[in-house]
Amino acid sequence: MKQLYDGKTKTVLLDEETGVVNLLFKDSATGEDGVFDPGSNTVGGSVEGKGKAGLTVSCYFFELMEKNGIPTHYLGSDIEKGLMQVRQLTVPPLEFVLRYETAGSMCRRFDLPEGIVFDPCYKEVTLKSDAQGDPLISERLCIMKGILREGQYDEALDIVERVGAVLRDELATLNLKLIDFKIEVGYDESGKMYVVDEITPDIWRVRDENGNIPNQIDCTQMLLKKLGK
């Protein structure tokens, strides 16, 4: 396969014979100095088997989103090879963030204490750029830069809220409270939008019954146990 892009936790590959795009889930995890943190922009280490585990969880959540009427890029998977087959879409360099309470980078950026509840939820969009520190970006700038079409900014924010409702209910079955998460979106030639990339503990922050925030490795194991994997 031809490599199209190599990211922190996944590699994007093109099967040139079939034209199908594949995501290879890697064993790397975001964090710093060996401490795992889904909100980090750097790789903090590697955990054997994390890629296949993350793929298993992501397939489950993409299928759950589809059942709830939320379009995704998911087409199928080969768990043993760590590959997910996905639609070919235009994916802008953006992350759509939903926060139910203050945590992480928001507290650092705006000098806020953690745990302030948002009602309604707080949504924001950041430009994916490690060099620029993933700055917040407005609809006007997205259109000016040619990375979104008119109306897609608000449509994506509506999608992230719908994803949040499904995620929050599902995680509640594990006695986990969703704090915040981020997704990516893509769109086809007609402009239809889809949830892309992944839906795993790498994209969210949760709080357990004791008020602790489990890292993405521990959270993945909880989900695999629930799924009987």
Disulfide bonds with the S-S distance in Angstrom:
none
